[in-house]
Amino acid sequence: MNKKRISIMLSGLLMMTMVSCSNKETTSGSSANSDARTVEDSALQGIWAADYSRDEVQSLHEEILERIENACIIYELEDEYSLHEEVKDESGTTVNRNGLYLEIPEPESNRVESMTYELVQYGTDLSSGQLVLKIGFNLDREAIKEEGKFEFEMTAMSTFSEAFTGNEDRDYSKLNKEIYDIITNSSGVNKIENKLDGLSETITITDDYLIYTLESKEYNFK
């Protein structure tokens, strides 16, 4: 499998969007949550912040899903993940979720415990949607302190994150320092927020758990 396909595809989609985005109109959300997402999305910049169509987002989703599923196979997790599609009401909004769910029984310390990757579409008419990756990671604070460092790039989290972004050349030194500083100097819930070429990256850390979230803006398909 060509590991650069997603990057090439994104570049092509950006060129298409630059031609057509001036003729597109944005629509406001139908709920408070949608309004909040719209405000946050307006601050995003980068290739992922372009106004992609439903077909373009669907194509990106299929590409990313293939890469993530292949990563699960490389890690020999064929029995731990499943593909799913579900439609349900969430806070008065119809939500369609299509993607992959991974759960590892009795995971070791400093290992991924669970992961969800999805194309999430909102409304009965699927009028908007976004791509979301969420990972649960078991932390062993004492082991990390003894080692004197945290290396995000040595965890499966980086593999799944790179499968989403298509960027295999990220410098994790700043993120490693931020995570290590929280683990060694803080208590309670702590959060790190980054922007990655138009994607929102959030790392939330509690005493023995890390939640990694990577998500696109909410794309309007009307």
Salt bridges, closest charged atoms under 4 A:
GLU40 OE2 - LYS195 NZ 3.65
ASP51 OD1 - LYS217 NZ 2.67
GLU63 OE1 - ARG5 NH2 3.25
GLU86 OE2 - LYS88 NZ 4.00
GLU90 OE2 - ARG97 NE 2.98
GLU108 OE1 - ARG111 NH2 3.97
GLU118 OE2 - HIS84 NE2 2.82
GLU118 OE1 - ARG97 NH1 2.81
ASP125 OD2 - LYS222 NZ 3.65
GLU142 OE2 - LYS145 NZ 3.91
GLU151 OE2 - LYS149 NZ 3.64
GLU168 OE1 - LYS4 NZ 3.86
GLU168 OE2 - ARG67 NH2 3.68
GLU178 OE2 - LYS174 NZ 2.64
ASP181 OD2 - LYS177 NZ 2.87
GLU201 OE2 - ARG170 NH1 2.73
GLU218 OE1 - ARG37 NE 2.31
